[in-house]
Amino acid sequence: MEGTGKLFYRQEPALREHYTVACLPSRDHPPFDYADLIGDVLNVLKEEQAAKATIVAESFGGTVALQFAIQHPELIDRLVLINTFPYFRRRIRLYLGLILLPFTFIPLGNAVREFFYKMALGFEGVQREDIAKLCECSFSHGYGTSRNRMRLVKGLDVRDQISKISVPVTMIASARDKLIPSVKEARWMASLLPDARVIILPEHGHTPLVTADFSLASVLT
């Protein structure tokens, strides 16, 4: 979700009992576009010599995975999407975020951002140590990278291509997600797919992968 690939630490040990796990960090040197990010996924599969893979993607990463599945279905065994979207419907929030983004990278703005970040995650039941790791990773990239990603989200709209995804898809949606309407998005996408299931997490927010009571390995097995 935050682009470092470091927040899979709760899920990785159990997954490694059945899978080879490769965590892909998103680019942190703008400019880049979705074609670059899709190419990075291709490079990982090539390096791992994997004919196919289970692709797990959360939030912004899910927007990359959706397009990867549309363009390269032959490389996917299963697609797992967590709290993501084919189009960011809350446009006012997105435009406001682009306007306010520069202020969040000055000392006072960064402190305010971190305060509200920690408060929101605390309400979602994320443990303190996990909040600290999430904040450390989320705030590790610079303004240019954040702006680049937000601009990609602004221009994203693959709603008319969702039905082209032919691989099995598991959608995990958190009912307490404050960033996007994850349950609504998951159900809408699933309605257009030939092989999809939706798993709703009633007590989770936008970041279930870092919570102690969610097991991706259980979902996959």
PyMOL commands that set and color helices and strands:
alter all, ss='L'
color gray80, all
select helices_A, chain A and resi 12-15+34-47+60-71+73-75+91-105+107-123+128-138+143-155+159-164+182-190+208-210+216-220
alter helices_A, ss='H'
color red, helices_A
select strands_A, chain A and resi 53-58+76-82+169-174+196-201
alter strands_A, ss='S'
color yellow, strands_A
deselect
rebuild
show_as cartoon
